Amino acid sequence: MQRPTTRSQRGEDFIAEVERVVERLSDFPEHGKPYLAGTRRMLLARFPYSVVYLSDADSIQIVAIAHHRRKPGYWRTRM
């Protein structure tokens, strides 16, 4: 029988998933799909969030960790 997940464990799982996606993007920046305003995004596996980012030849810039139910593009003022 599986133990119920605590809130702190769920938070740790979320952080680990974001770190996994960011690491993958740092290795393969073109892996994310084209998105809004010249950005790209990659979906998290277990959570309703996306990593929205800009990339160039030398770096990636995380613009938002965006929830899927929030208004699309709410983060555009950050650019």
N, C-alpha and C positions, 0 to 999 in steps of 0.2 A: 504494500500500500504506500502510495506517495504522500509525503508530508505536504500540507498546504504551504504555498509560497508566502513569505512575509513581505511587507512593503519594502523593507530595507533590501531584501534579496532581489525583489523585482527592480528596484532602483539600480542595484549593482549589475543586474542582467542588462538593463537598458544602457548603462554606461559602457559595458563590455561590447554590446552590439554596435554602438556608435563608434567606438574605437576600432572595431573590426572593419567597419565600412570605410572609415577615414584612412586606415592603413592600406586597404585595398585600392582606394582612390589615389593615394600617394604613389602606389606602384603602377596603376593603370588609370590615369586621369580621364581617358576617353571612354571608360567603361560605363559611366553614367549616361543617361538619356538626355538629349537636349530638352530644355525647359523654358521658362519665361525670361525675358529681358537678357538673353545671351548667356544664361546660366545653364548648368546641367544639374541633374539630380539622381540620387541613388536611393532606393527604398530600403528601409531596415527590414530584416527578416521577420521578427516576432512582434513588432510594434507598429502602430499606424503613423509612422513618421518617415520623412525623407531628409537626407542630407542634401542641401542645395548649395552649390559651389560654383566658383569661377576658376578656370585653369588657364595657364599659359605654359610655355616651354619649361619654365623653371620651378613653378609652384602651383599649389591650389590654395584658394581662399574660401573658407567656409562662410557662407552668407547667412544660413539659417539651418536649424534643425526644426523642420516645419511639420506640424501636425496635419494629417490628411483632412480633418474636418474643419479646419480653420480656413478663412477666406483665402483662396489662392493668391499669391503675390503680396500678402500683407507685409512682407519683409523687404519689398523693393526700395523703400526709403533708406534702407541701410547701405545701399550701394553708392 
